[in-house]
Amino acid sequence: MSLGPTRHHPYLEWALSWSDYVEDMLAEQGRDLASCNGNSSEDLGFTRFESDWDATPNSDESWPQSDDSWERQPTVSFADEYEARMAALDAEAENALNTGAKRSPDASAPVVFIDTLEKMDKFLPVLTRLEDGVELAFDCEDTPEVDEKGEPIPGGGFGRTGDISFLSMTVISIDITYVFDVWQLKRIVFDRQNNDGLSLKTILESHDRIQLWWDVRSDWDTLFHKFGIQIGKVRDVQLMELLSRSGGKSNIVGLHSIMKYEGQYTMSSCKLNTWLKEKASGGAYFERNGWRPLTTRPLTRTARNYIAGDTECLYGLHKRMQNRLKGWLEMTQGKTVGGLMDAIGKPSTLLATTDDLMQFIDEQSMICAHYAISPGFDSRSREGKADAPAAFLRITDLWEENQDRLSKRQEEYQNSSQI
């Protein structure tokens, strides 16, 4: 007997796609789960070595070569040549903005580096044109903790006693990433206003639109204590990924690991390969050099690519996680699966929606951000950083308590999909 048309169930796509790779991903937790921030070296599986900065030229780094041919051309300095190359890249990005031409799916979004007052003033009108809803994605980069001699740098590192080298912001409605050189411009990045009185500080503090982050904790620890910025409407995509999993939700995972598995659903294969390659190249580069290149000018192209990559991918990942959460709903609806809906603040007698799950995520994101600025948080400590928030641990316990019912429901969905 031939089967009729297959019915689509979000749950099946969710459960089966996850099972294909969950074991591989969780096997990497010894490395990746130590990461407590998307910009952290641990997410790429290496350890920082701050005391042995390697100034030796490499093919992917824009340091001057010391061979005779370079030395015989003193009329153009390396700094001048490199600045010209970077200016050309910025001009290319700005030209893409002005033409409004459609980009290939394989092309990266334009990236505009802002490291002068002139560029900052040219950018500020963008703040007036921001849309409501899910509009912004943010990420911060830290600063080196020790100098080239291995001596501690006062105010270096990350967190409330540290500093920020770069702030990346992707404007989703126009698909443009702006990278602000906080090390050069200092508080001007956050405090300078446009003609409508808007600044990056007011945007970060606003609740008019949703900001996407990957792990809000260490970034907001620094933004609050160093720059006095209050917490706005944050949404932690890392927590969306955590909730969308089947089974255990006891540990968080780094952005690089998630993109290796989920990136295929959020961007073209060519673009994903470029993203992964740039993150790997940047990871190896900072492993050799520590984080001092982030505060050295001119900035190398490897460092530029590494900095700009995280925020561009967050919106696609956000959409992907929303789709996966629809499968989570299919699995957990109804009073037969006791307590799972109640755990997110929705009575089991009522049908939950994706909006209910997003409300739960937003509440948990705010809890994490506020914890990060509390006296008890230490962004430099790894202890407990990879642990899921308490609400997610409770969901894990309930999942295990309902395992028989969930397995039966899974079988029912599989059978109904073939009717």
N, C-alpha and C positions, 0 to 999 in steps of 0.2 A: 504494500500500500504506500503510495507516494505521500509525502508530507506536504501540508499546505504551506503558504508563505510564512516565513519565520517572523515572529513578533519581536520587536526590539524592547529589551529591558535595560534601563540604565544600570541596574545592579549587576547584570551579567558582564557588561563591558568593564565595570568597575572591578569586580572580583577577579575576573580572569586576567585582565591586563596587569593587575597588581601582582597576582601570583607568579607571573612570568619572571618578575625580577626582584621581588621583595627579599628573597634569601640572599641574592648577591649584594643588594644594597645594605642590608643589615649586617652582612659579614664585614663591611667596611667601617662599622661603627667605632671600632677601636681607634681609627684614625679620624673619621669625619665627625663623630659625635662629640669629640673634644672641642670642636669649633663652637664658639658661642657668638660668632658674628660672621656675616657673609663676607666681610673683607679680611677675615683671619687667614693666616697661612695654614692653620691646621686643617682647613677645609680642603686643601689641596695636598695634604699628606706630607708636609715638611715642617721642620723645626727652624725657628728663627736663630740665626747666628749673627748677632749684632756687632761682634768685635773683630770680624775679619772681612771687612768690606773690600770686595775685589774690584779694583779699577782696571783690570785687564780687559781690553776690547774684546767683544764677541760679535758675531755676525749679525745678531738681532738687536744690538745696542748701539746707540749713536755716540760712542766715545771716540775721540780722535785717535787715528792710527799713528804709530810712532816710527813707521818705516821711512826710508829716505825720500820717497816720492812725496810724502806728506810734508816733511820738513823743508823740502825745496820750494814750497808754495806758501810763503809767509804773508802774502798780500791779503789773503782772505782767512780770517780766523775761523776755527771750528765753531765757536759760539755764533758768529755771524751767519755762517753757512747753515748751521742747524736751525737757528731762529728763522731763517728764510724758508727752510723746508717746512717747519711747523706752521709758519704764516700761510704758506701755500695750502696746507691741509685745512687750516681754518677757513681760508677763502673759498676752498672747494665746498666745504660744508655750508658756508653762508650762501653760496651761489645756489646750492640745492634748495635752501629755504626760500630764496627769492623767486626761483623759477616755478616752484610748485609742481614740478614734473613728477609723475609717478615713478617710484623706484621699483626695481626688480625685487621679487620676493627674497632673492639671495643677498640683496644689498643691505648693509647695516644702516640704521637710522643716522642722520647727520649728528655729529658731536661737535659742540661749540665750547671751546675752552675760554674761560673768562678770568683773566689774570691782570687786567688793568682797570683803572677807573673809567676810562673811555668805553671799554667793552661792557663794563657793568652798567653804565648809564644807557647804553644801547639795548641792553637786555631788559631793563626794568619795565618798559611798557608791556612786555609779555604777561606780567602779573595781573594786569587789568583784564586781559582777555581769557583768563583761565575759566574753564567750565566747572559746573558742579558735578557731584558724583565721584566716580573713580577716575581721577584726573592726573595724579602725581605719583611718581615712584622715587624714593630717596635712598641714598647710601652714603656713608662717611668712611673716609680712610684715616688711619691714625698717623702718629708721628714716631720717629725712632726714639728708643729709650736710652741708647748709649751712643757716644761719639765714636770716631774712628779708632780711638785708643782703648775703647771698651769702658770708658768712664761714663757714669750715669748722667743723663741730660736732665737738668731740672725742668719739670713740666712736660717731659716727654712721655711717649706712650699714649694710652687711650684712657677713657674714663674720667672721673671727676677731677683727678689731679693731672690729667694729660691734655692733649690738644688734638685738633683736626687739621690734616694737611689738605684734603680735598672733600668737597661736598658735590655729589652727583645728583642731578634731578632730571628725570624724564617727564616731559609733558605729553601725556598719552593722546590727547585729542589731535595734536599736530605731529606726534611721533618724532620729537626732537629731544636730544639729551644735552643738557648744559652741565659743564663741569667747572665748579668755582674753586679757584686757588685760594683757599682760606689761609694758607701759610703766608702768602704774599699780601693779601688784602686785609687780613685780620677781621675785625668786627664789621668792617664796611660791608662785607658780603651779606650780613644779616640785617644791618641797621639802615643801609642806604634806601631811600624811598623814591618812588616815582611821583609823577604829578598828581596822582590820586591818593597819595599817602600810603601806598602799599609797599611793603618790604618783604624780603624772604622770612624775616622773623614773624611778621603778621600772618604770612601764608602758612608757615609751620605751626603756628598757634591756632589757626582757624579750624572751625568745625563745619565749614560750608562744603568742604569736599574731602574725599577719602584719600589718605596717603598710604601707599603700599611700601612696606619695608620687609626685609628678610632678617628677622631677629631684631626687635626694636631696642633691646636692652642696653648694650654698651654705647650705641650711638646717642641714645637719649640721656644717658648718664653724662656724657660730655656736653651735649647741646644745652642741657639744663644748668649744669654747674659751671661750665666755662663761659657760656654766652647768655645765660639767663633766659632761655627760651622755654616757654610753657608747652606742655604736651597738647598737640592738636588731635584731629580725628585720625588716629593711626589704625592700620589693619596689617597684621603680621601674616604674610603669606606662608611663613614657616609653620604657623599654627594651623592654617588651612590644610597644608600637606599632612600634618600630624593627625587631624581629625578624619581626613579622607581615607586613611589606611584601614584595611581590614585587620582585625586582631589587635596585637599589642600597640599601645601608644605611649610607651614609657620613656622613649628617648627622642630627642630632636635630631635632625639630619642637616648637614651642610648643603648650601645651594649648589655647589659644583656636582655633588653626588646626585642630587635630584635632577639636575639638568641632563645628566648623562642618560637618564631613563625617561624622563618626561619631556625633554626638549624636542623630541621627534614629533610631539603633538602640538608644539607651540611655534615652531619655525621650520623653514626648509632644511633639508639635510646639509646642504652646502653652508648655510648660515650657522647651523648648529656646530658643524665641524670647525668652522672658523672661531666661533665663540669658545669652544672647548680648547682649541689649540692656543688661543690667546691667553686663556686662564692658566693653562699648563706652562706656557712660555713665561708668563709673568710670575708664576709660582716658583719656577726654577731660578728665574732672575733674582727674585727677592731672597731665595734661599742662599744664593751666593753672596748677595750684597747687603742683606738685612733691609731695613726700611728707610735707610738714609737717602736713597735716591728720591724718595717722595718729597724731601725738603731741599733737594739740590736742583739748581737751575743752570742750563736748560734741562727740562724733563725729557727723558729718553722716550722714544716711541713705544717701546715695550711697556714702560710704565703707564703711558697714556692709554694704550689699549686695555691694559688690565683694569685701570680705574673706571673706564667708561662702560664696561660690559655688564655690570650687575643690574643696574636699574632698567636697562632696555628690555631685559627678558622677563621682568616681574609681571607685567600686565598679561602677557600670554600665559604665563604660569598661573596667574590668578584665575583666568578664564578656564584653564584646564582643571584646576582644583574645584571650581564651582561645578563643573560637569561631573567630577568624581563624587562630589558630595550628594548629587542627585541619586547616585547608586547607594550611598550610605543611607539615605532616607528610605529607599526601597527595601533595604535589609532590616531596618530597625523600627519601622512604623508599627503602631498598634500595641495593645496591652499584653499580647502574647510574648513580647520581648520585654520583660519587666525591667523598668527603671532607666533604660537607655535614653528615652525621650525626656524623662524627668531630669536626667543629669544635665541637660542643656537648658533647663527651665521651661520645658514644654510638657504639660500633662499627657500621659500616654493615651488618654481617652480622646485626645484631639489629634487630628492629622497635622503633622509638622510640614513646613515648607523650607525651601532653600533659604528664604529670607530669615527664618528662625535660626537656621544654622549660622548664617552670616552675623546675625545679632549676637549669638554666642561667641563667635570668633572675635568680633569687635570688642565685646566686654572683656574677654580674656586678653586681648591685645593691650587694652588700656590698663588692666591689672599688671601685666608684665612691664609696661612702660613706667607706671608709677612705682613699682617695686624697684626699678632700676635707678630711680632718683632718691630712694629712701636711704637712711643712714646705714641700713644693714647690707646693702648691696656692694660688692667688690668686683669690679669688672676685670681686675687683674688675676683673680683667683679662678681656677678651673673647677673647683669643688662644686658639684651639683649643677654645673652649667649645661650639661647635656641632658639633664633630667627634664621630663615633661612637667608642665604645671600641674598642680594638684587636681584640678578639674578633669584633666585628661587621664590622669592615673585612675581616678574614680570610674571613668568610662571603660578603661581597660579591665578593671575588676568586674564591672557589670557584664562586659562582653564575655569574659570567661565564665561567669555564672550562667549565662544564657547560651552557652555554646551549642547544646543539643537543639534548642529551638532555632537558633540561627542556621545550623546545618540543615535542619528540616526545611526551613524556608528557602535556603539555597537550592535544595533539591526540587522544591515546588516550582521555583522560577525556571530552572533548567527544563523541567518537563513542560511547563506552559509555553516556553519559547518554541517548542517543536509542534505545537498543536496547529 
